[in-house]
């Protein structure tokens, strides 16, 4: 099995186009065409983690945080990032990161946190915008079902918990084949009327090319007609943060103790108690404080995240409870996400969760 086959599993769960513009998810170092000997999963790549991979005979390290985040002008080993890159190259180890694409994915970091907390009715807090297209094509009646199935299989037609969504309108198409054409129906030089179906559906922008290729592969016409329109709808399947509901309400103090026990935390930083029950929960792993206003607008009783600034605790006033559990602590579950996804597809592939605690924050 090649490394790229393993990485395809991760990119099916968390497609790279879901990453934020500032991010650098994907392959950091290495040749994805090499045979995979094993994978090691971690939050951060450190020299100890690379040594661990070498000892375990794993030539693939999948991390949550990219080791190469800024451009390089040289590679001399002057810091741990460069030393890690050099050591990985010398030992033919491929370094891969799934960062904000995994944060934004349906089934990614925030959904995993919601599952760990036992939240119900979980959905995206802030859906992705400017990520959907309206896809329109016309096809002869005889091939409408074939075309629909092809574009659905390529990623079109998914709306919420529904798939194969389309609108179909019957009508008449016209064309005249010129000399040199090879028409599926009609004669050269004669105006032809054909009973056709206009198919309208929705497609994620990142799936556009796949859907167009699928259409062309099965459409009977020599020159298939299709249109792509940007639409303002939010993409509710992917986005930042999630919201969910606790099975039963609990006091603010009990909720914080539950967080501490569930995530095995040294401490939980939180804003002043409001004296209100906790039921509606908003959360975002990592540096998620930028979503506080969205959590307030949603009507959450608490917002759980990995990091917040000093003034964030002031700015929320009495609008919700802010609970901060630590960046590393809120994302340690990513190792399990990687393991579960790959083991379902390749149960016999050698995989390890890194034994190293790479949290740079220490507690006394």
C-alpha positions as CSV (number, residue, x, y, z in Angstrom):
1,X,0.0,0.0,0.0
2,X,1.3,3.4,-0.9
3,X,1.3,6.4,1.5
4,X,-1.0,8.3,-0.8
5,X,-3.7,5.7,-0.3
6,X,-3.6,6.2,3.5
7,X,-3.7,10.0,3.1
8,X,-6.7,9.7,0.8
9,X,-8.7,8.4,3.8
10,X,-7.9,11.5,5.7
11,X,-8.7,13.8,2.8
12,X,-12.0,12.1,2.3
13,X,-12.9,12.9,5.9
14,X,-11.3,16.4,5.8
15,X,-10.8,17.6,2.3
16,X,-7.9,20.0,1.9
17,X,-10.1,22.8,0.4
18,X,-11.8,23.1,3.8
19,X,-8.7,24.6,5.3
20,X,-8.5,28.3,6.1
21,X,-6.4,30.5,3.8
22,X,-3.6,31.0,6.3
23,X,-3.2,27.3,6.9
24,X,-0.7,24.8,5.4
25,X,-2.4,21.4,5.8
26,X,-1.3,18.5,3.6
27,X,2.1,16.9,2.9
28,X,4.9,18.8,4.5
29,X,7.7,16.5,3.6
30,X,8.0,13.2,1.7
31,X,7.0,11.2,-1.4
32,X,3.4,9.9,-1.2
33,X,4.1,7.3,-3.8
34,X,6.4,5.4,-1.4
35,X,5.2,2.1,0.1
36,X,3.7,2.8,3.5
37,X,5.4,0.8,6.4
38,X,3.2,2.2,9.2
39,X,1.7,5.5,10.5
40,X,2.2,7.4,13.7
41,X,-0.4,9.9,14.8
42,X,0.3,13.0,16.9
43,X,-0.8,16.5,17.6
44,X,2.6,18.2,17.0
45,X,5.7,16.9,15.2
46,X,8.8,17.1,17.4
47,X,12.2,15.5,17.2
48,X,11.1,13.0,19.8
49,X,8.1,12.0,17.7
50,X,10.3,11.5,14.6
51,X,12.6,9.3,16.7
52,X,9.5,7.4,17.8
53,X,8.5,6.8,14.2
54,X,11.9,5.6,13.3
55,X,11.9,3.1,16.2
56,X,8.5,1.9,15.3
57,X,9.5,1.6,11.6
58,X,6.7,4.0,10.5
59,X,7.5,6.1,7.5
60,X,4.4,8.3,7.8
61,X,3.6,10.8,10.5
62,X,0.1,12.3,10.5
63,X,-0.2,15.4,12.8
64,X,-2.9,17.9,13.5
65,X,-0.6,20.9,13.5
66,X,1.6,21.6,10.5
67,X,5.3,21.6,11.3
68,X,5.9,23.8,8.2
69,X,3.7,26.8,8.8
70,X,5.8,29.7,7.5
71,X,7.9,29.9,4.3
72,X,11.6,28.8,4.5
73,X,14.5,30.7,3.1
74,X,17.0,28.1,4.3
75,X,17.0,24.7,6.0
76,X,20.0,24.6,8.3
77,X,18.7,23.1,11.5
78,X,18.8,26.3,13.4
79,X,15.5,25.5,15.2
80,X,13.4,22.5,16.1
81,X,11.2,23.0,13.0
82,X,14.1,22.8,10.6
83,X,15.7,19.9,12.6
84,X,12.5,18.0,12.3
85,X,12.3,18.6,8.6
86,X,15.9,17.5,8.0
87,X,15.5,14.4,10.2
88,X,12.3,13.4,8.3
89,X,14.0,13.8,4.9
90,X,17.1,11.9,6.0
91,X,14.9,9.0,7.2
92,X,12.4,9.0,4.3
93,X,9.5,9.9,6.6
94,X,6.5,11.6,5.1
95,X,5.1,14.4,7.3
96,X,1.4,15.2,6.8
97,X,-0.9,17.6,8.7
98,X,-4.7,17.8,8.8
99,X,-5.3,21.1,10.6
100,X,-8.2,23.6,10.0
101,X,-9.6,21.2,7.3
102,X,-10.1,18.7,10.1
103,X,-11.5,21.5,12.4
104,X,-14.0,22.5,9.7
105,X,-15.0,19.0,8.7
106,X,-18.3,17.2,9.5
107,X,-17.0,14.5,11.8
108,X,-13.8,16.4,12.6
109,X,-12.4,17.8,15.8
110,X,-15.4,19.6,17.1
111,X,-17.8,16.8,16.4
112,X,-15.5,14.5,18.2
113,X,-15.5,16.8,21.2
114,X,-19.3,16.9,21.1
115,X,-19.4,13.1,21.1
116,X,-17.0,12.9,24.1
117,X,-19.3,15.3,26.0
118,X,-22.4,13.4,25.1
119,X,-24.1,16.2,23.3
120,X,-27.2,15.6,21.3
121,X,-28.6,17.3,18.1
122,X,-25.1,18.4,17.1
123,X,-24.7,20.8,14.2
124,X,-22.3,23.4,12.8
125,X,-22.2,26.8,14.7
126,X,-20.9,28.8,11.8
127,X,-21.4,27.1,8.4
128,X,-18.9,27.7,5.5
129,X,-20.0,30.5,3.2
130,X,-19.2,31.0,-0.5
131,X,-18.6,27.3,-0.9
132,X,-21.6,26.1,-2.9
133,X,-22.5,26.3,-6.6
134,X,-25.8,25.7,-8.4
135,X,-25.1,23.1,-11.2
136,X,-27.4,23.0,-14.2
137,X,-27.4,20.7,-17.2
138,X,-29.8,19.4,-19.9
139,X,-29.8,15.9,-21.1
140,X,-32.1,13.7,-23.3
141,X,-34.9,11.9,-21.5
142,X,-33.3,8.6,-22.2
143,X,-30.1,9.5,-20.3
144,X,-31.4,11.6,-17.4
145,X,-31.2,8.9,-14.8
146,X,-27.7,7.9,-15.9
147,X,-26.5,11.6,-15.6
148,X,-28.2,12.2,-12.3
149,X,-26.6,9.1,-10.7
150,X,-23.1,10.1,-12.1
151,X,-23.1,13.6,-10.8
152,X,-24.6,12.5,-7.4
153,X,-21.8,9.9,-7.1
154,X,-19.3,12.6,-7.8
155,X,-20.5,14.8,-4.9
156,X,-23.5,16.8,-6.2
157,X,-27.0,16.9,-4.6
158,X,-26.2,16.8,-0.9
159,X,-28.3,19.0,1.3
160,X,-28.2,18.5,5.1
161,X,-29.2,14.9,5.8
162,X,-30.4,14.3,2.3
163,X,-28.6,13.2,-0.8
164,X,-29.6,12.8,-4.5
165,X,-31.3,16.2,-4.4
166,X,-32.3,17.7,-7.7
167,X,-35.0,19.6,-9.6
168,X,-36.0,18.3,-13.0
169,X,-37.9,20.1,-15.7
170,X,-39.0,18.6,-19.0
171,X,-38.6,20.7,-22.2
172,X,-37.4,20.9,-25.8
173,X,-33.8,21.4,-26.8
174,X,-32.7,22.6,-30.3
175,X,-29.4,22.3,-32.2
176,X,-28.1,22.0,-35.7
177,X,-25.0,19.8,-36.3
178,X,-22.4,21.4,-38.6
179,X,-20.1,19.6,-41.0
180,X,-17.5,17.6,-39.0
181,X,-19.8,17.0,-36.0
182,X,-20.8,13.6,-34.8
183,X,-24.3,14.1,-33.3
184,X,-25.9,11.5,-31.0
185,X,-29.2,12.4,-32.6
186,X,-30.3,14.5,-35.5
187,X,-28.8,15.0,-39.0
188,X,-25.9,17.2,-40.3
189,X,-27.3,20.5,-41.4
190,X,-30.8,20.0,-40.1
191,X,-32.4,21.8,-37.1
192,X,-33.2,19.1,-34.5
193,X,-35.7,19.3,-31.6
194,X,-35.0,16.9,-28.7
195,X,-37.1,16.1,-25.6
196,X,-34.7,16.9,-22.7
197,X,-34.6,17.2,-19.0
198,X,-33.1,20.2,-17.2
199,X,-31.4,19.0,-14.1
200,X,-30.6,21.5,-11.3
201,X,-28.7,20.5,-8.2
202,X,-26.1,21.9,-5.7
203,X,-22.4,21.1,-5.6
204,X,-19.6,22.1,-3.2
205,X,-17.2,24.3,-5.1
206,X,-14.3,21.9,-4.2
207,X,-16.2,19.1,-6.1
208,X,-16.9,21.2,-9.2
209,X,-14.3,19.5,-11.4
210,X,-15.2,16.0,-10.3
211,X,-18.9,16.6,-11.1
212,X,-18.1,18.1,-14.5
213,X,-15.9,15.2,-15.4
214,X,-18.6,12.8,-14.3
215,X,-21.2,14.6,-16.5
216,X,-18.9,14.5,-19.6
217,X,-18.1,10.8,-19.1
218,X,-21.8,9.7,-19.3
219,X,-23.6,12.5,-21.3
220,X,-24.5,11.2,-24.8
221,X,-24.0,14.6,-26.5
222,X,-20.7,15.4,-28.2
223,X,-20.9,18.9,-26.5
224,X,-22.7,18.6,-23.2
225,X,-24.2,21.9,-21.9
226,X,-23.8,22.8,-18.3
227,X,-23.9,25.9,-16.1
228,X,-22.3,26.7,-12.7
229,X,-23.7,29.6,-10.6
230,X,-22.3,30.9,-7.3
231,X,-25.0,30.9,-4.6
232,X,-25.2,32.7,-1.3
233,X,-26.4,29.7,0.7
234,X,-24.2,28.6,3.6
235,X,-22.8,25.1,3.5
236,X,-24.3,23.7,6.7
237,X,-22.3,20.4,6.5
238,X,-19.0,22.0,7.2
239,X,-17.8,25.0,9.1
240,X,-16.3,26.3,12.4
241,X,-17.5,25.2,15.8
242,X,-20.5,23.1,16.8
243,X,-23.5,23.5,19.0
244,X,-25.4,20.7,20.8
245,X,-27.6,19.9,23.7
246,X,-26.8,18.1,27.0
247,X,-29.2,15.2,27.7
248,X,-30.1,17.0,31.0
249,X,-29.4,20.4,32.4
250,X,-26.7,20.9,35.0
251,X,-25.4,23.6,37.1
252,X,-22.4,25.7,35.9
253,X,-20.1,24.2,38.6
254,X,-21.2,20.6,37.8
255,X,-20.6,21.3,34.1
256,X,-17.1,22.5,34.7
257,X,-16.3,19.6,36.9
258,X,-17.6,17.3,34.2
259,X,-15.3,19.0,31.7
260,X,-12.3,18.6,34.1
261,X,-13.0,14.9,34.6
262,X,-13.9,14.1,31.0
263,X,-10.7,15.6,29.5
264,X,-8.5,14.8,32.5
265,X,-7.6,18.5,32.9
266,X,-5.3,20.2,35.4
267,X,-7.7,23.1,35.6
268,X,-10.5,24.8,33.7
269,X,-10.4,28.6,33.3
270,X,-13.8,30.2,33.3
271,X,-15.7,33.4,33.5
272,X,-17.9,34.4,36.4
273,X,-20.9,32.2,37.2
274,X,-24.2,33.6,36.0
275,X,-26.3,31.4,38.3
276,X,-28.0,29.7,35.3
277,X,-28.4,26.1,34.2
278,X,-26.3,24.7,31.4
279,X,-28.1,22.9,28.6
280,X,-27.2,24.5,25.2
281,X,-23.4,24.0,24.6
282,X,-21.3,25.7,21.9
283,X,-17.7,24.6,21.5
284,X,-14.6,24.9,19.3
285,X,-11.3,23.2,19.8
286,X,-8.0,25.0,19.7
287,X,-8.1,28.8,19.4
288,X,-11.8,29.2,19.1
289,X,-12.5,32.5,21.0
290,X,-13.3,34.2,17.7
291,X,-16.6,32.3,17.8
292,X,-17.8,33.8,21.1
293,X,-20.1,36.3,19.5
294,X,-21.6,33.5,17.3
295,X,-22.2,31.4,20.4
296,X,-23.9,34.3,22.1
297,X,-26.1,35.0,19.0
298,X,-27.0,31.3,18.9
299,X,-28.2,31.4,22.6
300,X,-25.7,29.0,24.0
301,X,-25.4,28.7,27.8
302,X,-21.7,28.0,27.6
303,X,-18.9,28.2,25.1
304,X,-16.1,25.7,25.5
305,X,-12.8,26.3,23.7
306,X,-9.0,25.8,24.0
307,X,-7.8,29.3,24.2
308,X,-9.2,32.8,25.1
309,X,-7.7,36.2,25.7
310,X,-7.9,38.1,29.0
311,X,-10.5,40.6,27.7
312,X,-12.7,37.8,26.4
313,X,-13.7,37.0,29.9
314,X,-14.8,40.6,30.4
315,X,-16.5,41.0,27.0
316,X,-19.0,38.2,27.4
317,X,-20.5,40.1,30.3
318,X,-23.5,38.1,31.5
319,X,-24.3,36.6,28.1
320,X,-22.9,33.1,28.6
321,X,-20.3,31.1,30.6
322,X,-16.9,30.9,29.0
323,X,-14.9,27.7,29.7
324,X,-11.3,27.4,28.5
325,X,-9.7,23.9,28.7
326,X,-6.4,24.4,26.9
327,X,-5.4,24.2,23.3
328,X,-3.6,20.9,23.4
329,X,-6.2,19.4,25.7
330,X,-9.0,20.3,23.3
331,X,-7.3,18.7,20.3
332,X,-5.7,15.6,21.7
333,X,-8.7,13.7,20.3
334,X,-7.4,14.2,16.8
335,X,-5.1,11.2,17.2
336,X,-8.1,9.0,17.7
337,X,-9.9,10.6,14.7
338,X,-7.0,9.6,12.5
339,X,-6.8,6.1,13.9
340,X,-10.5,5.4,13.6
341,X,-10.8,6.7,10.0
342,X,-7.9,4.7,8.7
343,X,-8.6,1.5,10.7
344,X,-12.1,1.3,9.2
345,X,-10.7,1.4,5.7
346,X,-7.4,-0.6,6.3
347,X,-7.8,-2.6,9.5
348,X,-4.6,-4.5,9.0
349,X,-2.4,-1.4,8.4
350,X,0.2,-0.8,11.2
351,X,-0.8,2.3,13.2
352,X,0.4,3.9,16.5
353,X,-0.8,6.8,18.7
354,X,2.3,8.7,19.7
355,X,3.2,8.1,23.3
356,X,4.7,11.6,23.7
357,X,2.9,14.5,25.4
358,X,3.9,17.3,23.0
359,X,2.0,20.0,24.9
360,X,4.3,23.0,25.2
361,X,2.3,24.3,28.2
362,X,3.4,23.0,31.6
363,X,1.5,23.2,34.9
364,X,3.1,23.5,38.4
